[in-house]
Amino acid sequence: MRCVRRSVVLVLPVLVVGCTQSVAGTATAAPRPVLDSAAVERDVRAVVAQDPARRDAVAGAQVVCPHDVPADRNLVVFCDVTGAGLRLTVPVTILDADGNYQVGIAF
């Protein structure tokens, strides 16, 4: 008598159950960079002082620029230079999101 062995492979369906978890809370965005208004005011004063006709007057003038200005590319803000016989407006153009800027020509 001869024995024959047979192999049987059983395939069973597998049910996969996923688990999810919700996390409650508010996403907070990274703070937006803002211009350093003190540095802008210092640079505006320096640019106006490059004009020989205004050099002496700007030393005693007050320079006021907006505070808490977001560093948004191409945004233009205006600084006022007043006192000591001066009354000027100076445009400042923000060049990039890092807060680099360019001081324009006073008018």
C-alpha positions in Angstrom: 0.0 0.0 0.0 1.2 3.3 -0.9 0.6 6.6 1.0 0.2 9.8 -0.7 0.5 13.0 1.2 -1.3 16.1 0.1 -0.8 19.6 1.3 -3.7 21.9 1.7 -3.2 25.7 1.8 -6.0 27.5 3.4 -6.5 31.1 2.5 -8.6 33.1 4.9 -9.8 36.7 4.4 -8.2 39.1 6.8 -10.1 42.0 8.2 -8.0 45.0 9.0 -9.4 47.6 11.3 -7.8 51.0 11.5 -7.6 53.2 14.5 -7.6 57.0 14.3 -7.3 59.6 17.0 -8.5 63.1 16.9 -6.5 65.8 18.7 -8.5 68.8 19.7 -6.8 72.2 19.7 -6.0 75.2 17.6 -3.2 75.2 15.2 -1.0 78.2 15.7 0.9 79.8 12.9 4.5 80.8 13.3 4.7 84.5 14.2 5.1 86.8 11.2 8.3 88.7 11.1 8.0 92.5 11.6 10.3 95.3 10.8 12.5 96.7 13.5 11.1 100.2 13.6 14.1 101.6 15.6 16.5 100.3 12.9 14.3 101.7 10.2 14.1 105.1 11.9 17.9 105.1 12.3 18.4 104.3 8.6 15.9 106.9 7.5 17.8 109.5 9.5 21.1 108.4 7.9 19.7 108.5 4.3 18.3 112.0 4.9 21.6 113.1 6.4 23.4 112.2 3.2 21.8 115.3 1.6 24.3 118.1 2.4 21.4 120.7 2.6 19.6 118.6 5.3 22.5 117.2 7.2 22.5 119.6 10.1 18.8 119.9 10.3 18.2 116.1 10.5 20.4 115.8 13.6 17.8 117.7 15.6 14.7 116.3 13.8 12.3 113.6 15.0 12.0 110.5 12.8 8.8 108.5 13.3 8.1 105.3 11.4 5.1 102.9 11.9 5.6 100.2 14.5 4.7 96.5 14.2 4.8 96.5 10.4 4.7 92.9 9.0 7.6 92.1 6.7 5.4 91.7 3.6 7.3 91.9 0.3 6.7 95.1 -1.7 4.8 96.8 1.2 5.6 100.5 1.4 5.5 102.4 4.6 6.1 106.1 5.1 8.2 107.7 7.8 7.9 111.3 8.9 10.9 113.5 9.6 9.9 116.7 11.4 11.5 119.5 13.4 14.5 121.7 13.0 13.0 123.2 9.9 12.3 119.9 8.2 9.0 118.4 7.3 9.6 115.3 5.1 8.0 112.0 4.2 10.3 109.1 3.4 9.1 105.9 1.7 10.5 102.6 3.0 9.9 99.5 0.7 10.1 96.0 2.3 12.1 93.8 0.0 11.4 90.3 1.4 9.8 88.3 4.2 13.1 88.5 6.2 12.5 92.2 6.8 15.1 93.6 4.5 14.1 97.0 3.3 15.1 100.0 1.1 14.9 103.6 2.2 13.6 105.8 -0.6 14.1 109.5 -1.5 12.5 112.0 0.9 9.8 114.3 -0.4 
